[in-house]
Amino acid sequence: MAHAPLVTPRSGQKLIRVTSSDAEESSHSCGIYLQWKVRPNVQPRSNRPGVRQPKSALLAIADAISEVHRREERGASLDDAIQAAKHWFDALHPGVAAFASNGLEQYFEFHESREEVTGELRFIGNWTTIPHSEEDTLQLAAWGPLYESGTGIREIRRLRYGRARDGASSWSDIAARVAADATGHQEVNGVNVVEVGLLDGSSYVIIADETPQTAKERFDQRGKAAANKAVTGTTVRPGPTCARCKIVSSCTALIKLDSAMQQSGPGPHTRSVSANDLARYEDCPARWHLESENLPVEPEHGEAKLRGLAVQSWLRIAHNRMLKCTSADIPSPDADHLGLAEGFIDRDAYRLAFPYLQQHIAACPLPNRISDVISVGRDAHGYDSVTDVVLIARPNMMLLDDGKLILHETKTSQRPLPADADEARGQHLAVAFDLVILDAGLIAHYSADLGQVNLEVLTPTGAKTFKYRTDDSALMAMAKARIRNLGRTWSNDTDWRTAPSPQCGWCPVRRWCPDGKTHDDIDR
């Protein structure tokens, strides 16, 4: 696989640094992304110099944790130290800052209760690196608050955005090894690895009072293999890491979609976007930003959410059989066995989806020639080098039909069926997004002659499939204008303002939003 030439500074040119997170990611993340991530002194020539992602809430909280401990050492009370350290959140979006403030307070509530068990803990730092070779060209590292007790117990903590999780992993294998060998103030007698949930202060002790020798042995038995995989991985897997990858601008696994966003230049940093992202941004920039920052969300238990997920899950299972759907595939929700849904979809969710699935039978897009199916339920990733944006198309199915590349989208709605194709297009941004991506390079990538978007709309009482072709010049002009105008705002936005509306009442990030309760004053 050809990529952009890589520049290696003379100093530390052979350095490889594997973190506990890298090791854990090696089981499911893109191998090429990790291979260059663990080489901190290597940068590609083609990437924009100095482009950095904004600081995350976790990093800001870690900085604040350090300051709290420094202030306490100088004699400040814990409460005063916490309040003073919150200045680290001033540069964050108000919603992210609200979460960070909560997280810092929850962390120190946990910390106080933890010291009742361990005794007083001395803070060592948040970023710990140890050499793993005599030349110091291979290093192991772990990110998370590290402490030591007066009895020689080291404790390293993993910070979670939401709730703490129970269970050992490659992360704990590496972290325990790093904690045991890190420079401290006294001899190490034991190692703890603890997870802390910043949402609620929840915690799990993953490893307790492990001897340094046992930590080394477990690393040799399990952690080393995961660390090696992060260094040598070659599997290319486009996904969430693309926007953070050093070679995103030259990765051949990303389809070339130059100028798809139709902007004159790049935004502040590399970003990724799907049709759903843009639709959420169009409704409320703050909601899109807070969700993209991975802040804890309120569970969406609404019927529409459950129904949509159940329908999409069922379609993915059914269509991967490469058989046209029939009524026999959709047993009654009261049947003893739910057929394709059995064991995969909750019965209550299936009950909500059932009338919609019944309407799908006549609209099932599977062709008679299965060889025409390119993918089912799989994302297509591309890259716009002009805007420095990774674009993600998420059709239910991708097909080739006599030189025509088709992206098939299935949407459910409780509203009446759209009266015509124009009304359906206006309701679903995915149509414009898919048309633009097809025209920008997806058609050429699959050596097709033209592109088409099929929009299958399912309601409890009917179904209709609307078709949109890229050789319709008026249609393409409208689709491009919608993405261009929305993309212009999105790609350069750094403020992520709120747009209060009735949706605030069920917004999943309402808890953190500065205008989260505004819906109380809105007439529904």
C-alpha positions as CSV (number, residue, x, y, z in Angstrom):
1,M,0.0,0.0,0.0
2,A,1.5,3.3,-1.1
3,H,1.4,6.3,1.3
4,A,2.9,9.7,1.5
5,P,6.7,9.9,2.2
6,L,7.4,10.0,5.9
7,V,9.7,12.5,7.6
8,T,11.7,11.3,10.6
9,P,13.6,13.9,12.7
10,R,17.2,13.0,13.4
11,S,16.6,13.1,17.2
12,G,14.9,10.0,18.5
13,Q,14.3,8.7,14.9
14,K,13.9,5.1,16.0
15,L,11.6,5.8,19.0
16,I,8.6,3.5,19.4
17,R,6.2,4.3,22.2
18,V,3.3,1.9,22.9
19,T,0.7,3.1,25.3
20,S,-1.8,0.9,27.2
21,S,-4.6,2.3,24.9
22,D,-2.6,1.4,21.8
23,A,-2.3,-2.2,23.0
24,E,-6.0,-2.4,23.7
25,E,-6.9,-0.8,20.4
26,S,-4.7,-3.3,18.5
27,S,-7.5,-5.9,18.6
28,H,-10.1,-3.8,16.7
29,S,-8.5,-0.6,15.3
30,C,-6.8,0.1,12.0
31,G,-3.3,-1.4,12.0
32,I,-1.8,1.3,9.8
33,Y,-3.2,4.0,12.1
34,L,-1.6,2.4,15.1
35,Q,1.6,1.6,13.3
36,W,2.3,5.3,12.8
37,K,0.7,6.5,16.1
38,V,3.3,4.5,18.1
39,R,6.1,6.3,16.3
40,P,5.8,9.8,17.8
41,N,8.7,11.4,15.9
42,V,7.5,10.3,12.5
43,Q,5.3,12.7,10.5
44,P,4.1,12.5,6.8
45,R,5.1,15.2,4.4
46,S,1.6,15.7,3.0
47,N,-0.3,16.5,6.2
48,R,-0.8,20.1,7.2
49,P,2.0,21.1,9.6
50,G,0.9,21.9,13.1
51,V,-2.7,20.7,12.7
52,R,-3.9,19.4,16.1
53,Q,-7.2,18.2,17.4
54,P,-8.6,20.5,20.2
55,K,-8.0,19.3,23.7
56,S,-10.5,16.7,24.9
57,A,-12.4,16.8,28.2
58,L,-10.3,14.0,29.5
59,L,-7.0,15.8,29.0
60,A,-8.5,19.0,30.5
61,I,-9.6,17.0,33.6
62,A,-6.2,15.4,33.9
63,D,-4.6,18.9,33.9
64,A,-7.0,20.0,36.5
65,I,-6.3,16.9,38.7
66,S,-2.6,17.7,38.6
67,E,-3.3,21.3,39.7
68,V,-5.6,20.2,42.5
69,H,-2.8,18.0,43.9
70,R,-0.2,20.8,43.5
71,R,-2.5,23.3,45.3
72,E,-3.2,20.8,48.1
73,E,0.6,20.4,48.6
74,R,0.9,24.1,49.1
75,G,-1.8,24.1,51.8
76,A,-5.1,24.8,50.0
77,S,-8.2,22.9,51.0
78,L,-9.5,20.3,48.6
79,D,-12.7,22.3,47.8
80,D,-10.7,25.5,47.1
81,A,-8.2,23.6,45.0
82,I,-10.9,22.0,42.9
83,Q,-12.7,25.3,42.2
84,A,-9.4,27.0,41.3
85,A,-8.3,24.2,39.0
86,K,-11.5,24.6,36.9
87,H,-9.8,27.3,34.9
88,W,-8.5,24.5,32.7
89,F,-12.1,24.2,31.4
90,D,-12.4,27.9,30.3
91,A,-11.4,27.2,26.7
92,L,-13.8,24.3,26.4
93,H,-17.3,24.5,24.9
94,P,-19.7,25.3,27.8
95,G,-21.3,21.9,27.6
96,V,-18.0,20.1,27.6
97,A,-16.9,22.4,30.5
98,A,-20.0,21.4,32.4
99,F,-19.2,17.7,32.1
100,A,-15.5,18.4,33.0
101,S,-16.5,20.3,36.1
102,N,-18.8,17.4,37.2
103,G,-16.1,14.9,36.3
104,L,-13.5,16.6,38.4
105,E,-15.8,16.8,41.4
106,Q,-16.8,13.1,41.0
107,Y,-13.1,12.1,40.7
108,F,-12.1,13.7,44.0
109,E,-15.2,12.3,45.8
110,F,-13.9,8.9,44.7
111,H,-10.3,9.8,45.6
112,E,-11.2,10.8,49.2
113,S,-13.1,7.5,49.7
114,R,-10.3,5.5,48.1
115,E,-7.7,7.0,50.5
116,E,-9.8,5.6,53.4
117,V,-8.9,2.2,52.0
118,T,-5.3,2.7,50.8
119,G,-4.1,5.4,53.2
120,E,-2.8,8.7,52.0
121,L,-1.7,8.6,48.3
122,R,1.0,10.8,46.8
123,F,0.4,11.9,43.2
124,I,3.2,11.1,40.7
125,G,1.7,12.2,37.4
126,N,-0.7,11.6,34.6
127,W,1.6,10.5,31.8
128,T,4.1,7.7,32.7
129,T,6.7,6.2,30.4
130,I,9.2,3.5,31.0
131,P,12.0,2.2,28.8
132,H,11.6,-1.3,27.4
133,S,14.9,-1.6,25.7
134,E,18.5,-0.8,26.7
135,E,18.8,1.9,23.9
136,D,15.5,3.5,25.1
137,T,14.2,3.2,21.5
138,L,11.2,1.2,22.7
139,Q,9.0,2.5,25.5
140,L,5.8,1.5,27.2
141,A,3.5,4.2,28.5
142,A,0.2,4.6,30.3
143,W,-2.0,7.7,30.6
144,G,-3.9,8.1,33.8
145,P,-3.3,9.5,37.3
146,L,-0.6,7.5,39.1
147,Y,-0.1,7.5,42.9
148,E,1.9,5.7,45.5
149,S,1.0,5.0,49.1
150,G,3.3,5.2,52.2
151,T,3.5,1.4,52.1
152,G,4.8,1.3,48.6
153,I,1.6,0.5,46.8
154,R,1.4,2.0,43.3
155,E,-2.1,2.8,42.0
156,I,-2.8,3.8,38.4
157,R,-6.3,4.9,37.4
158,R,-8.1,4.7,34.1
159,L,-10.6,7.6,33.5
160,R,-13.8,6.8,31.8
161,Y,-16.2,9.4,30.4
162,G,-19.2,7.5,31.7
163,R,-19.3,4.7,34.3
164,A,-16.4,2.5,35.3
165,R,-16.2,-0.9,33.7
166,D,-15.2,-4.2,35.4
167,G,-12.7,-6.6,33.8
168,A,-9.0,-6.9,32.9
169,S,-7.8,-6.0,29.4
170,S,-4.6,-5.2,27.5
171,W,-4.9,-1.7,29.0
172,S,-4.6,-3.0,32.5
173,D,-1.8,-5.4,31.5
174,I,0.3,-2.6,30.2
175,A,-0.7,-0.1,32.8
176,A,0.3,-2.4,35.7
177,R,3.7,-3.0,34.2
178,V,4.2,0.7,33.7
179,A,3.1,1.6,37.2
180,A,5.4,-1.1,38.7
181,D,8.5,0.3,36.9
182,A,7.8,4.0,37.0
183,T,10.1,6.3,38.9
184,G,8.7,7.1,42.3
185,H,9.9,7.9,45.8
186,Q,10.2,4.5,47.4
187,E,10.4,0.8,46.8
188,V,7.3,-0.7,45.1
189,N,5.6,-3.4,47.1
190,G,2.3,-3.8,45.1
191,V,0.3,-2.5,42.1
192,N,-3.3,-1.5,41.8
193,V,-5.2,-0.7,38.5
194,V,-8.5,1.1,39.1
195,E,-11.2,2.3,36.7
196,V,-13.0,5.6,37.6
197,G,-16.2,6.8,36.0
198,L,-16.3,10.5,35.7
199,L,-20.0,10.6,35.3
200,D,-20.8,9.3,38.7
201,G,-17.6,8.5,40.5
202,S,-18.1,4.8,40.1
203,S,-15.1,2.5,40.3
204,Y,-13.7,-1.0,39.9
205,V,-10.5,-2.3,41.2
206,I,-9.3,-4.3,38.2
207,I,-5.9,-5.4,39.7
208,A,-5.4,-5.4,43.5
209,D,-2.0,-5.6,45.4
210,E,-0.3,-7.4,42.6
211,T,3.5,-7.8,43.0
212,P,5.8,-6.1,40.5
213,Q,7.0,-9.6,39.5
214,T,3.5,-10.8,38.8
215,A,2.8,-7.6,36.8
216,K,5.8,-8.3,34.7
217,E,4.9,-11.9,34.1
218,R,1.3,-11.0,33.1
219,F,2.7,-8.5,30.7
220,D,5.0,-11.1,29.2
221,Q,2.1,-13.6,28.9
222,R,-0.5,-11.2,27.4
223,G,0.3,-7.6,27.2
224,K,3.5,-8.0,25.1
225,A,1.5,-9.6,22.2
226,A,-1.0,-6.8,22.1
227,A,1.9,-4.2,22.3
228,N,3.7,-5.9,19.4
229,K,0.5,-6.0,17.4
230,A,0.2,-2.2,17.7
231,V,3.7,-1.8,16.3
232,T,3.4,-4.2,13.4
233,G,-0.2,-4.1,12.4
234,T,-1.0,-3.9,8.7
235,T,-4.7,-4.4,8.6
236,V,-6.4,-1.3,7.1
237,R,-9.8,-0.6,8.8
238,P,-11.3,2.8,8.0
239,G,-13.4,4.1,10.9
240,P,-13.4,6.4,13.9
241,T,-9.6,6.8,13.9
242,C,-9.3,8.2,10.4
243,A,-9.6,11.8,11.4
244,R,-6.7,11.3,13.9
245,C,-4.5,9.3,11.5
246,K,-1.1,10.7,10.4
247,I,-1.6,9.4,6.9
248,V,-5.2,10.2,6.4
249,S,-4.4,12.4,3.4
250,S,-2.7,9.6,1.6
251,C,-4.4,6.4,2.8
252,T,-5.4,4.4,-0.2
253,A,-8.2,2.7,1.7
254,L,-10.1,6.0,1.6
255,I,-12.0,6.7,-1.6
256,K,-10.8,9.8,-3.3
257,L,-13.7,12.4,-2.9
258,D,-11.9,15.7,-3.6
259,S,-14.1,18.8,-3.3
260,A,-17.1,16.8,-2.2
261,M,-17.7,19.4,0.6
262,Q,-17.3,22.2,-2.0
263,Q,-15.3,24.5,0.2
264,S,-12.3,26.6,-0.8
265,G,-10.0,25.2,1.9
266,P,-9.7,23.2,5.1
267,G,-11.2,24.0,8.4
268,P,-9.3,24.3,11.7
269,H,-8.4,20.5,11.8
270,T,-9.2,17.2,10.2
271,R,-12.8,16.2,10.8
272,S,-15.1,13.3,9.8
273,V,-18.7,13.6,8.9
274,S,-21.7,11.5,7.8
275,A,-25.2,12.4,6.6
276,N,-26.5,11.8,10.2
277,D,-23.8,14.1,11.6
278,L,-24.8,16.9,9.3
279,A,-28.5,16.4,10.0
280,R,-27.8,16.6,13.8
281,Y,-25.6,19.7,13.2
282,E,-28.3,21.3,11.1
283,D,-30.8,20.8,14.0
284,C,-28.4,21.9,16.7
285,P,-24.6,22.5,16.4
286,A,-24.1,22.1,20.2
287,R,-25.8,18.6,20.2
288,W,-23.6,17.4,17.4
289,H,-20.4,18.7,19.1
290,L,-21.2,17.3,22.5
291,E,-22.1,13.9,21.1
292,S,-18.9,13.9,19.0
293,E,-16.9,14.6,22.1
294,N,-18.2,11.3,23.5
295,L,-19.8,12.8,26.5
296,P,-22.1,10.5,28.5
297,V,-25.6,10.6,27.0
298,E,-29.0,10.0,28.4
299,P,-30.4,6.7,27.1
300,E,-32.8,7.3,24.2
301,H,-35.8,5.0,25.1
302,G,-38.3,6.6,22.8
303,E,-40.3,4.3,20.6
304,A,-38.9,6.0,17.4
305,K,-35.3,5.2,18.5
306,L,-36.0,1.6,19.5
307,R,-38.1,1.0,16.3
308,G,-35.4,2.5,14.0
309,L,-32.6,0.4,15.6
310,A,-34.7,-2.8,15.5
311,V,-35.6,-2.2,11.8
312,Q,-32.0,-1.5,10.8
313,S,-30.7,-4.6,12.7
314,W,-33.3,-6.8,11.2
315,L,-32.5,-5.6,7.7
316,R,-28.8,-6.1,8.1
317,I,-29.4,-9.7,9.3
318,A,-31.9,-10.5,6.6
319,H,-30.0,-8.9,3.7
320,N,-26.7,-10.6,4.6
321,R,-28.4,-13.9,3.7
322,M,-28.5,-12.6,0.1
323,L,-32.1,-13.7,-0.2
324,K,-35.1,-11.5,-0.9
325,C,-37.2,-10.9,2.2
326,T,-40.5,-12.7,2.4
327,S,-43.5,-12.6,4.8
328,A,-42.3,-15.9,6.2
329,D,-39.2,-14.1,7.5
330,I,-41.4,-11.9,9.8
331,P,-43.2,-14.0,12.3
332,S,-45.8,-12.4,14.6
333,P,-44.3,-10.6,17.7
334,D,-46.4,-13.1,19.8
335,A,-44.8,-16.2,18.1
336,D,-42.7,-18.5,20.2
337,H,-39.8,-17.9,17.9
338,L,-39.0,-14.5,16.3
339,G,-37.3,-16.0,13.3
340,L,-34.3,-13.9,12.1
341,A,-34.8,-11.6,15.1
342,E,-34.5,-14.4,17.7
343,G,-31.6,-13.7,20.0
344,F,-30.7,-10.5,18.3
345,I,-33.6,-8.1,18.8
346,D,-35.6,-7.6,22.0
347,R,-39.2,-8.8,21.7
348,D,-40.6,-5.4,22.6
349,A,-38.4,-3.6,20.0
350,Y,-39.4,-6.2,17.4
351,R,-43.0,-5.5,18.2
352,L,-42.5,-1.9,17.4
353,A,-40.6,-2.8,14.2
354,F,-43.1,-5.5,13.0
355,P,-45.5,-3.3,11.0
356,Y,-42.7,-1.5,9.3
357,L,-40.9,-4.8,8.3
358,Q,-44.2,-6.0,6.9
359,Q,-44.2,-3.1,4.5
360,H,-40.6,-3.7,3.5
361,I,-41.4,-7.1,1.8
362,A,-42.6,-5.5,-1.4
363,A,-39.8,-2.9,-1.4
364,C,-36.9,-5.3,-0.7
365,P,-34.0,-4.1,-2.9
366,L,-32.1,-7.4,-3.2
367,P,-31.6,-8.0,-6.9
368,N,-32.0,-11.4,-8.6
369,R,-28.3,-11.4,-9.4
370,I,-26.6,-11.5,-6.0
371,S,-23.2,-10.7,-7.7
372,D,-24.6,-7.1,-8.1
373,V,-24.5,-6.5,-4.3
374,I,-21.3,-4.7,-3.3
375,S,-22.0,-4.5,0.4
376,V,-24.8,-4.8,3.0
377,G,-24.8,-2.5,6.1
378,R,-21.2,-1.5,5.6
379,D,-19.9,2.1,5.7
380,A,-18.0,3.6,2.7
381,H,-15.2,6.0,3.7
382,G,-13.7,8.7,1.5
383,Y,-11.5,11.7,1.9
384,D,-11.9,15.2,0.6
385,S,-8.3,16.6,0.4
386,V,-9.4,20.1,-0.3
387,T,-11.4,20.4,2.9
388,D,-9.4,17.8,4.9
389,V,-12.6,16.0,5.8
390,V,-13.3,12.2,6.0
391,L,-16.7,11.5,4.6
392,I,-18.7,8.5,5.6
393,A,-21.7,7.1,3.6
394,R,-23.9,4.6,5.6
395,P,-26.3,3.1,3.1
396,N,-28.2,-0.1,4.0
397,M,-27.0,-1.6,0.7
398,M,-24.7,-0.7,-2.2
399,L,-25.5,-2.2,-5.6
400,L,-24.3,-2.2,-9.2
401,D,-27.0,-2.5,-11.8
402,D,-26.0,-2.3,-15.5
403,G,-23.3,0.3,-14.9
404,K,-25.3,2.2,-12.3
405,L,-24.0,2.4,-8.7
406,I,-26.9,2.5,-6.3
407,L,-26.8,3.5,-2.6
408,H,-30.0,2.2,-1.0
409,E,-31.2,4.0,2.1
410,T,-34.1,2.7,4.3
411,K,-35.8,5.1,6.7
412,T,-38.8,4.6,9.0
413,S,-41.4,7.2,9.9
414,Q,-44.7,7.6,11.7
415,R,-45.6,10.4,9.4
416,P,-47.6,9.8,6.2
417,L,-45.6,8.8,3.2
418,P,-44.0,11.7,1.4
419,A,-46.2,12.9,-1.5
420,D,-43.4,12.9,-4.0
421,A,-39.6,12.6,-4.4
422,D,-39.0,16.3,-3.6
423,E,-40.7,16.1,-0.3
424,A,-38.9,12.9,0.6
425,R,-35.5,14.5,-0.3
426,G,-36.3,17.5,1.9
427,Q,-37.0,15.2,4.8
428,H,-33.8,13.1,4.5
429,L,-30.4,14.8,4.2
430,A,-28.9,11.5,3.3
431,V,-30.2,11.8,-0.2
432,A,-28.2,15.0,-0.9
433,F,-25.2,13.7,0.9
434,D,-25.1,10.4,-1.0
435,L,-25.7,12.1,-4.4
436,V,-22.7,14.5,-3.7
437,I,-20.4,11.6,-2.7
438,L,-21.4,9.5,-5.7
439,D,-20.6,12.4,-8.0
440,A,-17.4,13.4,-6.2
441,G,-15.7,10.0,-6.7
442,L,-17.7,7.0,-5.6
443,I,-19.0,6.4,-9.2
444,A,-15.5,6.5,-10.6
445,H,-14.1,4.3,-7.8
446,Y,-16.5,1.5,-8.7
447,S,-16.0,2.1,-12.5
448,A,-19.7,2.8,-12.9
449,D,-21.3,5.1,-15.5
450,L,-23.7,7.0,-13.2
451,G,-25.0,6.9,-9.6
452,Q,-28.4,6.6,-8.0
453,V,-29.8,6.9,-4.5
454,N,-32.8,4.8,-3.6
455,L,-34.7,6.1,-0.6
456,E,-37.1,3.4,0.9
457,V,-39.5,5.0,3.3
458,L,-41.4,2.7,5.6
459,T,-44.5,3.6,7.6
460,P,-46.8,1.3,9.6
461,T,-49.3,1.3,6.7
462,G,-47.2,1.6,3.6
463,A,-43.9,1.9,1.8
464,K,-42.5,3.8,-1.1
465,T,-39.1,3.9,-2.8
466,F,-38.0,7.2,-4.3
467,K,-35.1,7.2,-6.8
468,Y,-32.6,10.0,-7.5
469,R,-30.0,9.9,-10.3
470,T,-26.8,11.8,-10.7
471,D,-27.5,12.6,-14.3
472,D,-30.4,14.9,-13.3
473,S,-28.6,18.3,-13.4
474,A,-31.3,20.2,-11.6
475,L,-31.4,17.6,-8.8
476,M,-27.6,17.7,-8.5
477,A,-27.5,21.4,-8.3
478,M,-30.0,21.4,-5.3
479,A,-28.1,18.5,-3.6
480,K,-24.7,20.3,-4.0
481,A,-26.1,23.6,-2.8
482,R,-27.5,22.0,0.4
483,I,-24.2,20.2,1.3
484,R,-22.1,23.2,0.3
485,N,-24.1,25.7,2.4
486,L,-24.3,23.4,5.5
487,G,-20.7,22.2,5.1
488,R,-19.4,25.8,5.0
489,T,-20.8,26.4,8.5
490,W,-19.9,23.0,9.9
491,S,-16.4,22.7,8.6
492,N,-15.3,26.0,10.1
493,D,-17.4,26.0,13.3
494,T,-15.6,26.2,16.6
495,D,-18.3,27.7,18.7
496,W,-21.0,25.0,18.3
497,R,-23.9,27.2,19.4
498,T,-27.1,25.8,20.8
499,A,-30.4,25.9,18.8
500,P,-33.1,25.5,21.5
501,S,-36.3,23.9,20.2
502,P,-38.7,21.2,21.4
503,Q,-36.0,18.6,20.7
504,C,-34.3,19.8,23.9
505,G,-36.8,17.9,25.9
506,W,-35.4,14.6,24.6
507,C,-31.9,15.6,23.6
508,P,-29.4,12.9,24.9
509,V,-26.8,15.5,25.9
510,R,-29.4,17.9,27.6
511,R,-27.7,17.4,31.0
512,W,-24.5,19.1,29.8
513,C,-26.0,21.7,27.5
514,P,-26.0,25.3,28.7
515,D,-29.5,25.7,27.3
516,G,-30.7,22.2,28.1
517,K,-33.8,23.4,30.0
518,T,-34.9,26.0,27.5
519,H,-37.4,23.6,26.2
520,D,-39.5,24.2,29.3
521,D,-40.3,27.6,27.9
522,I,-41.1,26.4,24.4
523,D,-44.6,25.7,23.3
524,R,-44.7,22.1,22.0
